[in-house]
Amino acid sequence: MSYKGYLIDLDGTIYRGTEPIPAGKRFVEELQKRNLPFIFVTNNTTKSPETVANRLANEFDIHVEPKTVYTATLATIDYMKADNKGNKVYVIGEAGLIDLILEAGFEWEEADPDYVVVGLDNYLTYEKVVKATLAIQKGATFIGTNPDKNIPTERGLLPGAGSVISFVETATQTPPIYIGKPEAIIMDKAVEQLGLKKEEVVMVGDNYETDIQAGIRNGIDTLLVLSGFTKKEDIPNLPIPATHVLDSLDDWSF
């Protein structure tokens, strides 16, 4: 089947940590050659779209515009603006999350915020979790940027944002509102940016739990590539199969 637009994961699909996936680069270049629109839909909140685009160019020789990158950070901002509960926020995360939230007009507040946003933080401390826990206990809305338990890297599967969020969830006994894949919030906005209907696009990714579930739950066809998180031996046990499964993106027929 030919699709008019593509939603594409990054880590584990286009690259693996700092390691290139050559088929991923060729896949993007083929989309560009065919003038097929695409958006990278990433649960990564540590980097801005500009930083992601620069990294793709400098590290992987993949050249795209920042507007082709839609992150869980942008989806989190869109959610909070639509929710309109207030503009005070406390964030566990890195610059790609914190800076963009503050630039969007939200104000930093540690003691009594309207929202506590938790994402991946390479500089996580116990005190940060303490502040988040106390704020949620006071009634702040608990937002988890994405449920990724692990991040595929050249070192192996490292703890992801979902692991940090689970720490806070356990401490507060409060489930978060998840924003990133596989939730509808990030997927609906990404499809809207493509300017296409859901049935005209396909979600491409390596992680069944996030990328493929994002398609399944939201009425979008899926392409699972076995280059990252989900392994070939996992396929027989998946509750709902992906629309397409490939060992490599080189095997895709446009």
TIVEX-941002 format. One record per residue (C-alpha): x, y, z. Coordinates in pm, whole numbers, padded with zeros to 5 digits, always signed. Layout:
# residues N
XYZ
...
# end
This chain:
# residues 254
+00000+00000+00000
+00124+00348-00080
+00089+00620+00185
+00071+00996+00133
+00260+01080+00453
+00487+00927+00713
+00520+00965+01090
+00865+00842+01188
+01034+00758+01518
+01400+00852+01562
+01596+00656+01823
+01609+00290+01725
+01462+00366+01383
+01685+00630+01219
+01978+00592+01458
+02064+00396+01770
+02208+00628+02034
+02516+00768+01857
+02528+00482+01607
+02384+00545+01258
+02131+00309+01106
+02223+00345+00737
+01884+00216+00618
+01719+00496+00818
+01917+00762+00631
+01833+00603+00296
+01465+00586+00396
+01449+00960+00474
+01635+01050+00155
+01392+00840-00050
+01098+01025+00108
+01263+01357+00021
+01331+01243-00335
+00967+01140-00379
+00837+01463-00214
+00645+01256+00040
+00575+01459+00356
+00702+01323+00687
+00727+01426+01050
+00961+01279+01308
+00741+01206+01610
+00971+01161+01904
+00918+01104+02273
+01259+01262+02335
+01214+01571+02552
+01580+01651+02617
+01631+01833+02286
+01447+02106+02090
+01340+02049+01726
+01630+02274+01615
+01877+02069+01817
+01735+01744+01679
+01761+01871+01320
+02119+01990+01380
+02212+01656+01531
+02065+01467+01236
+02273+01682+01001
+02598+01685+01196
+02607+01329+01327
+02411+01133+01067
+02426+01344+00749
+02045+01360+00737
+01925+01707+00641
+01576+01815+00746
+01399+02130+00866
+01323+02171+01240
+00952+02191+01148
+00967+01822+01055
+01036+01737+01421
+00743+01712+01664
+00852+01625+02016
+00669+01518+02330
+00772+01859+02467
+00570+02043+02202
+00276+01809+02259
+00300+01871+02637
+00286+02248+02581
-00012+02209+02346
-00189+01996+02608
-00133+02240+02895
-00247+02535+02684
-00567+02354+02587
-00624+02235+02946
-00591+02597+03063
-00566+02515+03433
-00297+02774+03499
+00053+02872+03396
+00266+02772+03696
+00479+02466+03636
+00750+02254+03797
+00951+02034+03562
+01180+01736+03604
+01367+01728+03276
+01638+01889+03070
+01677+02206+02866
+01480+02075+02567
+01180+02040+02797
+01221+02322+03050
+01331+02600+02812
+01052+02541+02561
+00785+02527+02833
+00905+02857+02980
+00936+03015+02634
+00571+02917+02575
+00467+03146+02860
+00460+02915+03161
+00616+03028+03490
+00850+02823+03710
+00700+02738+04049
+00836+02472+04283
+00611+02498+04590
+00260+02525+04447
+00252+02472+04068
-00054+02402+03854
+00138+02131+03667
+00423+01897+03745
+00581+01776+03422
+00817+01479+03442
+01043+01369+03159
+01387+01218+03115
+01653+01388+03328
+02016+01277+03309
+02078+01491+03617
+01795+01349+03826
+01830+01397+04202
+01625+01276+04495
+01540+01637+04583
+01382+01693+04241
+01155+01395+04301
+01074+01526+04650
+00958+01863+04507
+00749+01691+04240
+00594+01455+04495
+00496+01731+04737
+00348+01947+04458
+00137+01659+04325
+00018+01580+04677
-00096+01944+04699
-00307+01900+04384
-00084+01983+04088
-00173+01801+03766
+00085+01526+03708
+00199+01505+03345
+00433+01236+03216
+00591+01335+02887
+00610+00977+02760
+00597+00620+02892
+00923+00490+02739
+01074+00261+03003
+01406+00238+02818
+01612+00416+02553
+01799+00203+02298
+02164+00315+02281
+02496+00173+02174
+02548+00083+02545
+02220-00110+02562
+01873-00026+02694
+01908+00266+02937
+01636+00397+03174
+01388+00620+02992
+01141+00888+03096
+00888+00622+03192
+01126+00493+03460
+01157+00842+03613
+00780+00895+03593
+00721+00558+03765
+00940+00678+04053
+00715+00982+04102
+00397+00779+04047
+00501+00531+04317
+00582+00813+04559
+00251+00995+04501
+00025+00696+04426
-00109+00920+04147
-00116+00805+03782
+00017+01064+03534
-00147+01201+03222
+00081+01067+02949
+00140+01291+02647
+00383+01116+02413
+00347+00803+02204
+00130+00596+02221
-00118+00861+02339
-00364+01038+02108
-00243+01386+02212
+00087+01368+02024
-00046+01160+01733
-00346+01380+01651
-00126+01690+01642
+00137+01522+01424
-00123+01406+01169
-00270+01756+01170
+00072+01899+01085
+00099+01666+00785
-00235+01797+00661
-00355+01445+00583
-00616+01199+00710
-00515+00921+00948
-00589+00655+00688
-00342+00822+00448
-00039+00796+00679
+00173+00527+00841
+00359+00531+01173
+00714+00396+01141
+00906+00282+01448
+01106+00019+01633
+00914+00005+01962
+00588-00191+01973
+00490-00045+02311
+00509+00317+02197
+00543+00362+01819
+00323+00077+01705
+00069+00113+01985
+00048+00482+01890
-00079+00376+01549
-00300+00091+01670
-00474+00300+01936
-00530+00595+01704
-00642+00432+01381
-00314+00470+01193
-00138+00195+00997
+00198+00089+01137
+00538-00019+01013
+00749-00200+01274
+01119-00213+01189
+01331-00460+01387
+01629-00229+01433
+01585-00123+01795
+01359-00207+02089
+01123-00481+01968
+01295-00802+01856
+01195-01064+01599
+01132-01320+01875
+00874-01082+02027
+00656-01080+01713
+00451-01400+01776
+00348-01274+02120
+00227-00927+02020
-00146-00891+02102
-00228-00692+01786
+00017-00720+01496
+00170-00421+01322
+00034-00356+00970
+00384-00413+00830
+00698-00569+00983
+01045-00531+00829
+01397-00633+00927
+01526-00315+00762
+01375+00002+00617
+01567-00084+00300
+01297-00349+00243
+01012-00095+00226
+00825-00054-00103
+00696+00302-00149
# end
